[in-house]
């Protein structure tokens, strides 16, 4: 356990950031899952709508440091490819 007051404060800050990052990561996964489900069901309009919602969410996670820029770009690219293939 942290001994100094600054270390205790740092532990509190880290816990707060971790909770925020966890919720952001969960949010991204939810949006991506909605696209996946629409693709699996073959719902073209639903997939396009879900993708339009998921793309900014992925990029926001990248700017906030939850995901790496390249990871977010790769996920967007692969989802876009699959949505386009459905059409």
N, CA, C and O atoms as a GROMACS GRO file, in nm:
protein
  348
    1UNK      N    1   0.085  -0.119   0.000
    1UNK     CA    2   0.000   0.000   0.000
    1UNK      C    3   0.088   0.124   0.000
    1UNK      O    4   0.202   0.121   0.046
    2UNK      N    5   0.033   0.234  -0.053
    2UNK     CA    6   0.108   0.359  -0.063
    2UNK      C    7   0.136   0.415   0.076
    2UNK      O    8   0.050   0.411   0.164
    3UNK      N    9   0.257   0.468   0.096
    3UNK     CA   10   0.297   0.522   0.227
    3UNK      C   11   0.285   0.674   0.233
    3UNK      O   12   0.232   0.730   0.329
    4UNK      N   13   0.337   0.740   0.129
    4UNK     CA   14   0.337   0.887   0.134
    4UNK      C   15   0.202   0.941   0.087
    4UNK      O   16   0.125   0.873   0.019
    5UNK      N   17   0.176   1.067   0.126
    5UNK     CA   18   0.049   1.128   0.086
    5UNK      C   19   0.040   1.144  -0.066
    5UNK      O   20  -0.067   1.129  -0.124
    6UNK      N   21   0.154   1.175  -0.129
    6UNK     CA   22   0.153   1.192  -0.276
    6UNK      C   23   0.127   1.057  -0.345
    6UNK      O   24   0.059   1.052  -0.448
    7UNK      N   25   0.180   0.950  -0.289
    7UNK     CA   26   0.158   0.817  -0.347
    7UNK      C   27   0.012   0.776  -0.329
    7UNK      O   28  -0.046   0.712  -0.416
    8UNK      N   29  -0.048   0.814  -0.215
    8UNK     CA   30  -0.190   0.784  -0.192
    8UNK      C   31  -0.277   0.859  -0.292
    8UNK      O   32  -0.374   0.805  -0.345
    9UNK      N   33  -0.241   0.984  -0.316
    9UNK     CA   34  -0.317   1.065  -0.413
    9UNK      C   35  -0.302   1.006  -0.552
    9UNK      O   36  -0.398   0.998  -0.628
   10UNK      N   37  -0.179   0.966  -0.587
   10UNK     CA   38  -0.154   0.907  -0.718
   10UNK      C   39  -0.238   0.780  -0.736
   10UNK      O   40  -0.292   0.756  -0.844
   11UNK      N   41  -0.248   0.700  -0.631
   11UNK     CA   42  -0.328   0.578  -0.638
   11UNK      C   43  -0.475   0.610  -0.662
   11UNK      O   44  -0.543   0.540  -0.738
   12UNK      N   45  -0.523   0.716  -0.597
   12UNK     CA   46  -0.663   0.758  -0.618
   12UNK      C   47  -0.685   0.803  -0.763
   12UNK      O   48  -0.785   0.767  -0.826
   13UNK      N   49  -0.589   0.883  -0.815
   13UNK     CA   50  -0.601   0.933  -0.951
   13UNK      C   51  -0.600   0.818  -1.052
   13UNK      O   52  -0.678   0.817  -1.148
   14UNK      N   53  -0.510   0.722  -1.029
   14UNK     CA   54  -0.500   0.608  -1.120
   14UNK      C   55  -0.630   0.529  -1.121
   14UNK      O   56  -0.677   0.486  -1.227
   15UNK      N   57  -0.688   0.509  -1.003
   15UNK     CA   58  -0.815   0.435  -0.993
   15UNK      C   59  -0.926   0.508  -1.068
   15UNK      O   60  -1.007   0.446  -1.136
   16UNK      N   61  -0.928   0.642  -1.055
   16UNK     CA   62  -1.029   0.722  -1.126
   16UNK      C   63  -1.012   0.710  -1.277
   16UNK      O   64  -1.110   0.689  -1.348
   17UNK      N   65  -0.888   0.723  -1.326
   17UNK     CA   66  -0.861   0.713  -1.470
   17UNK      C   67  -0.896   0.574  -1.522
   17UNK      O   68  -0.952   0.561  -1.630
   18UNK      N   69  -0.862   0.472  -1.444
   18UNK     CA   70  -0.888   0.334  -1.486
   18UNK      C   71  -1.038   0.312  -1.504
   18UNK      O   72  -1.080   0.245  -1.598
   19UNK      N   73  -1.118   0.368  -1.413
   19UNK     CA   74  -1.264   0.354  -1.422
   19UNK      C   75  -1.316   0.423  -1.548
   19UNK      O   76  -1.402   0.369  -1.617
   20UNK      N   77  -1.263   0.542  -1.578
   20UNK     CA   78  -1.305   0.615  -1.697
   20UNK      C   79  -1.266   0.538  -1.823
   20UNK      O   80  -1.347   0.523  -1.915
   21UNK      N   81  -1.142   0.489  -1.826
   21UNK     CA   82  -1.095   0.414  -1.942
   21UNK      C   83  -1.175   0.286  -1.962
   21UNK      O   84  -1.204   0.247  -2.075
   22UNK      N   85  -1.211   0.222  -1.851
   22UNK     CA   86  -1.289   0.098  -1.858
   22UNK      C   87  -1.425   0.125  -1.921
   22UNK      O   88  -1.471   0.048  -2.005
   23UNK      N   89  -1.489   0.234  -1.881
   23UNK     CA   90  -1.621   0.266  -1.936
   23UNK      C   91  -1.609   0.302  -2.084
   23UNK      O   92  -1.695   0.264  -2.163
   24UNK      N   93  -1.505   0.373  -2.122
   24UNK     CA   94  -1.484   0.408  -2.264
   24UNK      C   95  -1.460   0.285  -2.348
   24UNK      O   96  -1.516   0.271  -2.457
   25UNK      N   97  -1.377   0.194  -2.297
   25UNK     CA   98  -1.346   0.071  -2.370
   25UNK      C   99  -1.473  -0.013  -2.388
   25UNK      O  100  -1.497  -0.070  -2.494
   26UNK      N  101  -1.553  -0.018  -2.281
   26UNK     CA  102  -1.678  -0.094  -2.285
   26UNK      C  103  -1.773  -0.033  -2.389
   26UNK      O  104  -1.838  -0.105  -2.464
   27UNK      N  105  -1.779   0.099  -2.391
   27UNK     CA  106  -1.865   0.171  -2.485
   27UNK      C  107  -1.824   0.140  -2.630
   27UNK      O  108  -1.909   0.116  -2.715
   28UNK      N  109  -1.694   0.141  -2.657
   28UNK     CA  110  -1.643   0.110  -2.791
   28UNK      C  111  -1.683  -0.032  -2.829
   28UNK      O  112  -1.730  -0.055  -2.940
   29UNK      N  113  -1.665  -0.126  -2.737
   29UNK     CA  114  -1.697  -0.266  -2.766
   29UNK      C  115  -1.845  -0.283  -2.796
   29UNK      O  116  -1.882  -0.363  -2.883
   30UNK      N  117  -1.930  -0.208  -2.725
   30UNK     CA  118  -2.074  -0.215  -2.749
   30UNK      C  119  -2.107  -0.169  -2.890
   30UNK      O  120  -2.183  -0.235  -2.961
   31UNK      N  121  -2.049  -0.055  -2.931
   31UNK     CA  122  -2.075  -0.003  -3.065
   31UNK      C  123  -2.026  -0.099  -3.172
   31UNK      O  124  -2.094  -0.121  -3.272
   32UNK      N  125  -1.908  -0.157  -3.152
   32UNK     CA  126  -1.852  -0.251  -3.249
   32UNK      C  127  -1.939  -0.376  -3.255
   32UNK      O  128  -1.962  -0.431  -3.363
   33UNK      N  129  -1.988  -0.422  -3.139
   33UNK     CA  130  -2.072  -0.541  -3.135
   33UNK      C  131  -2.202  -0.520  -3.213
   33UNK      O  132  -2.252  -0.611  -3.278
   34UNK      N  133  -2.257  -0.398  -3.205
   34UNK     CA  134  -2.380  -0.368  -3.279
   34UNK      C  135  -2.357  -0.380  -3.430
   34UNK      O  136  -2.443  -0.428  -3.503
   35UNK      N  137  -2.240  -0.336  -3.476
   35UNK     CA  138  -2.206  -0.349  -3.618
   35UNK      C  139  -2.193  -0.497  -3.653
   35UNK      O  140  -2.247  -0.542  -3.755
   36UNK      N  141  -2.123  -0.572  -3.570
   36UNK     CA  142  -2.103  -0.716  -3.592
   36UNK      C  143  -2.236  -0.790  -3.602
   36UNK      O  144  -2.255  -0.874  -3.690
   37UNK      N  145  -2.328  -0.757  -3.511
   37UNK     CA  146  -2.459  -0.823  -3.510
   37UNK      C  147  -2.538  -0.790  -3.636
   37UNK      O  148  -2.603  -0.877  -3.694
   38UNK      N  149  -2.532  -0.664  -3.680
   38UNK     CA  150  -2.602  -0.624  -3.802
   38UNK      C  151  -2.543  -0.695  -3.923
   38UNK      O  152  -2.616  -0.736  -4.013
   39UNK      N  153  -2.411  -0.711  -3.924
   39UNK     CA  154  -2.345  -0.781  -4.034
   39UNK      C  155  -2.385  -0.929  -4.035
   39UNK      O  156  -2.411  -0.987  -4.140
   40UNK      N  157  -2.390  -0.988  -3.917
   40UNK     CA  158  -2.423  -1.130  -3.905
   40UNK      C  159  -2.567  -1.157  -3.951
   40UNK      O  160  -2.595  -1.261  -4.012
   41UNK      N  161  -2.657  -1.063  -3.921
   41UNK     CA  162  -2.797  -1.081  -3.959
   41UNK      C  163  -2.821  -1.044  -4.106
   41UNK      O  164  -2.928  -1.072  -4.160
   42UNK      N  165  -2.723  -0.982  -4.170
   42UNK     CA  166  -2.735  -0.944  -4.310
   42UNK      C  167  -2.816  -0.817  -4.331
   42UNK      O  168  -2.863  -0.790  -4.442
   43UNK      N  169  -2.834  -0.739  -4.225
   43UNK     CA  170  -2.912  -0.615  -4.230
   43UNK      C  171  -2.823  -0.502  -4.280
   43UNK      O  172  -2.745  -0.445  -4.204
   44UNK      N  173  -2.835  -0.469  -4.409
   44UNK     CA  174  -2.746  -0.370  -4.470
   44UNK      C  175  -2.764  -0.231  -4.409
   44UNK      O  176  -2.666  -0.168  -4.368
   45UNK      N  177  -2.889  -0.183  -4.402
   45UNK     CA  178  -2.914  -0.049  -4.348
   45UNK      C  179  -2.871  -0.038  -4.202
   45UNK      O  180  -2.812   0.061  -4.160
   46UNK      N  181  -2.901  -0.143  -4.126
   46UNK     CA  182  -2.863  -0.146  -3.984
   46UNK      C  183  -2.713  -0.144  -3.966
   46UNK      O  184  -2.660  -0.078  -3.876
   47UNK      N  185  -2.644  -0.219  -4.054
   47UNK     CA  186  -2.497  -0.225  -4.046
   47UNK      C  187  -2.436  -0.089  -4.079
   47UNK      O  188  -2.342  -0.046  -4.012
   48UNK      N  189  -2.490  -0.023  -4.180
   48UNK     CA  190  -2.438   0.109  -4.219
   48UNK      C  191  -2.460   0.210  -4.106
   48UNK      O  192  -2.371   0.288  -4.073
   49UNK      N  193  -2.580   0.208  -4.048
   49UNK     CA  194  -2.613   0.300  -3.939
   49UNK      C  195  -2.525   0.273  -3.817
   49UNK      O  196  -2.474   0.366  -3.754
   50UNK      N  197  -2.508   0.145  -3.784
   50UNK     CA  198  -2.426   0.108  -3.668
   50UNK      C  199  -2.280   0.147  -3.692
   50UNK      O  200  -2.212   0.191  -3.600
   51UNK      N  201  -2.233   0.130  -3.816
   51UNK     CA  202  -2.095   0.165  -3.848
   51UNK      C  203  -2.073   0.316  -3.837
   51UNK      O  204  -1.970   0.361  -3.786
   52UNK      N  205  -2.171   0.394  -3.885
   52UNK     CA  206  -2.161   0.540  -3.876
   52UNK      C  207  -2.154   0.586  -3.731
   52UNK      O  208  -2.091   0.688  -3.701
   53UNK      N  209  -2.217   0.512  -3.640
   53UNK     CA  210  -2.212   0.545  -3.498
   53UNK      C  211  -2.082   0.496  -3.435
   53UNK      O  212  -2.027   0.561  -3.345
   54UNK      N  213  -2.032   0.381  -3.481
   54UNK     CA  214  -1.913   0.319  -3.420
   54UNK      C  215  -1.783   0.389  -3.459
   54UNK      O  216  -1.691   0.397  -3.378
   55UNK      N  217  -1.777   0.440  -3.581
   55UNK     CA  218  -1.652   0.501  -3.629
   55UNK      C  219  -1.605   0.617  -3.541
   55UNK      O  220  -1.490   0.616  -3.497
   56UNK      N  221  -1.690   0.719  -3.514
   56UNK     CA  222  -1.643   0.829  -3.429
   56UNK      C  223  -1.611   0.782  -3.287
   56UNK      O  224  -1.523   0.839  -3.221
   57UNK      N  225  -1.682   0.680  -3.240
   57UNK     CA  226  -1.656   0.627  -3.105
   57UNK      C  227  -1.517   0.565  -3.098
   57UNK      O  228  -1.445   0.583  -2.999
   58UNK      N  229  -1.479   0.492  -3.201
   58UNK     CA  230  -1.345   0.432  -3.207
   58UNK      C  231  -1.238   0.540  -3.213
   58UNK      O  232  -1.137   0.531  -3.144
   59UNK      N  233  -1.260   0.642  -3.296
   59UNK     CA  234  -1.160   0.747  -3.309
   59UNK      C  235  -1.150   0.830  -3.181
   59UNK      O  236  -1.042   0.878  -3.144
   60UNK      N  237  -1.262   0.848  -3.113
   60UNK     CA  238  -1.261   0.921  -2.986
   60UNK      C  239  -1.179   0.843  -2.883
   60UNK      O  240  -1.102   0.902  -2.807
   61UNK      N  241  -1.195   0.711  -2.882
   61UNK     CA  242  -1.117   0.628  -2.789
   61UNK      C  243  -0.968   0.642  -2.819
   61UNK      O  244  -0.885   0.639  -2.728
   62UNK      N  245  -0.935   0.657  -2.946
   62UNK     CA  246  -0.793   0.673  -2.985
   62UNK      C  247  -0.740   0.807  -2.936
   62UNK      O  248  -0.628   0.814  -2.884
   63UNK      N  249  -0.819   0.914  -2.952
   63UNK     CA  250  -0.770   1.045  -2.908
   63UNK      C  251  -0.760   1.053  -2.757
   63UNK      O  252  -0.678   1.127  -2.704
   64UNK      N  253  -0.845   0.977  -2.686
   64UNK     CA  254  -0.842   0.977  -2.539
   64UNK      C  255  -0.735   0.883  -2.483
   64UNK      O  256  -0.712   0.880  -2.362
   65UNK      N  257  -0.670   0.806  -2.571
   65UNK     CA  258  -0.563   0.719  -2.526
   65UNK      C  259  -0.609   0.583  -2.477
   65UNK      O  260  -0.531   0.508  -2.418
   66UNK      N  261  -0.736   0.550  -2.502
   66UNK     CA  262  -0.787   0.418  -2.461
   66UNK      C  263  -0.739   0.313  -2.560
   66UNK      O  264  -0.702   0.202  -2.520
   67UNK      N  265  -0.740   0.347  -2.688
   67UNK     CA  266  -0.687   0.262  -2.793
   67UNK      C  267  -0.574   0.335  -2.864
   67UNK      O  268  -0.569   0.458  -2.864
   68UNK      N  269  -0.483   0.259  -2.923
   68UNK     CA  270  -0.378   0.318  -3.005
   68UNK      C  271  -0.441   0.368  -3.135
   68UNK      O  272  -0.537   0.310  -3.184
   69UNK      N  273  -0.386   0.476  -3.191
   69UNK     CA  274  -0.439   0.532  -3.316
   69UNK      C  275  -0.450   0.426  -3.426
   69UNK      O  276  -0.553   0.415  -3.492
   70UNK      N  277  -0.344   0.350  -3.444
   70UNK     CA  278  -0.341   0.251  -3.552
   70UNK      C  279  -0.442   0.139  -3.528
   70UNK      O  280  -0.502   0.088  -3.623
   71UNK      N  281  -0.462   0.103  -3.403
   71UNK     CA  282  -0.559  -0.001  -3.369
   71UNK      C  283  -0.699   0.046  -3.407
   71UNK      O  284  -0.776  -0.028  -3.468
   72UNK      N  285  -0.732   0.169  -3.370
   72UNK     CA  286  -0.863   0.224  -3.402
   72UNK      C  287  -0.882   0.233  -3.553
   72UNK      O  288  -0.987   0.197  -3.605
   73UNK      N  289  -0.781   0.280  -3.623
   73UNK     CA  290  -0.788   0.292  -3.769
   73UNK      C  291  -0.806   0.155  -3.833
   73UNK      O  292  -0.885   0.140  -3.927
   74UNK      N  293  -0.734   0.057  -3.783
   74UNK     CA  294  -0.744  -0.079  -3.837
   74UNK      C  295  -0.884  -0.134  -3.818
   74UNK      O  296  -0.941  -0.194  -3.909
   75UNK      N  297  -0.940  -0.115  -3.697
   75UNK     CA  298  -1.074  -0.165  -3.669
   75UNK      C  299  -1.178  -0.096  -3.758
   75UNK      O  300  -1.268  -0.162  -3.809
   76UNK      N  301  -1.165   0.036  -3.776
   76UNK     CA  302  -1.258   0.111  -3.862
   76UNK      C  303  -1.246   0.059  -4.005
   76UNK      O  304  -1.347   0.035  -4.071
   77UNK      N  305  -1.124   0.041  -4.051
   77UNK     CA  306  -1.100  -0.004  -4.187
   77UNK      C  307  -1.161  -0.141  -4.212
   77UNK      O  308  -1.227  -0.162  -4.314
   78UNK      N  309  -1.141  -0.233  -4.120
   78UNK     CA  310  -1.191  -0.369  -4.139
   78UNK      C  311  -1.343  -0.375  -4.130
   78UNK      O  312  -1.408  -0.450  -4.203
   79UNK      N  313  -1.400  -0.295  -4.041
   79UNK     CA  314  -1.546  -0.289  -4.033
   79UNK      C  315  -1.604  -0.230  -4.162
   79UNK      O  316  -1.703  -0.280  -4.215
   80UNK      N  317  -1.542  -0.123  -4.211
   80UNK     CA  318  -1.589  -0.058  -4.333
   80UNK      C  319  -1.584  -0.156  -4.450
   80UNK      O  320  -1.675  -0.160  -4.534
   81UNK      N  321  -1.478  -0.233  -4.455
   81UNK     CA  322  -1.461  -0.334  -4.560
   81UNK      C  323  -1.574  -0.435  -4.557
   81UNK      O  324  -1.628  -0.472  -4.661
   82UNK      N  325  -1.609  -0.481  -4.436
   82UNK     CA  326  -1.714  -0.582  -4.422
   82UNK      C  327  -1.851  -0.523  -4.451
   82UNK      O  328  -1.936  -0.591  -4.509
   83UNK      N  329  -1.874  -0.397  -4.412
   83UNK     CA  330  -2.002  -0.332  -4.441
   83UNK      C  331  -2.017  -0.314  -4.591
   83UNK      O  332  -2.125  -0.335  -4.647
   84UNK      N  333  -1.907  -0.276  -4.656
   84UNK     CA  334  -1.909  -0.256  -4.803
   84UNK      C  335  -1.934  -0.388  -4.875
   84UNK      O  336  -2.005  -0.392  -4.975
   85UNK      N  337  -1.875  -0.496  -4.825
   85UNK     CA  338  -1.892  -0.628  -4.887
   85UNK      C  339  -2.037  -0.675  -4.878
   85UNK      O  340  -2.086  -0.747  -4.965
   86UNK      N  341  -2.105  -0.634  -4.771
   86UNK     CA  342  -2.246  -0.671  -4.751
   86UNK      C  343  -2.334  -0.602  -4.857
   86UNK      O  344  -2.436  -0.657  -4.898
   87UNK      N  345  -2.293  -0.484  -4.900
   87UNK     CA  346  -2.373  -0.405  -4.996
   87UNK      C  347  -2.353  -0.454  -5.139
   87UNK      O  348  -2.411  -0.399  -5.232
   0.00000   0.00000   0.00000
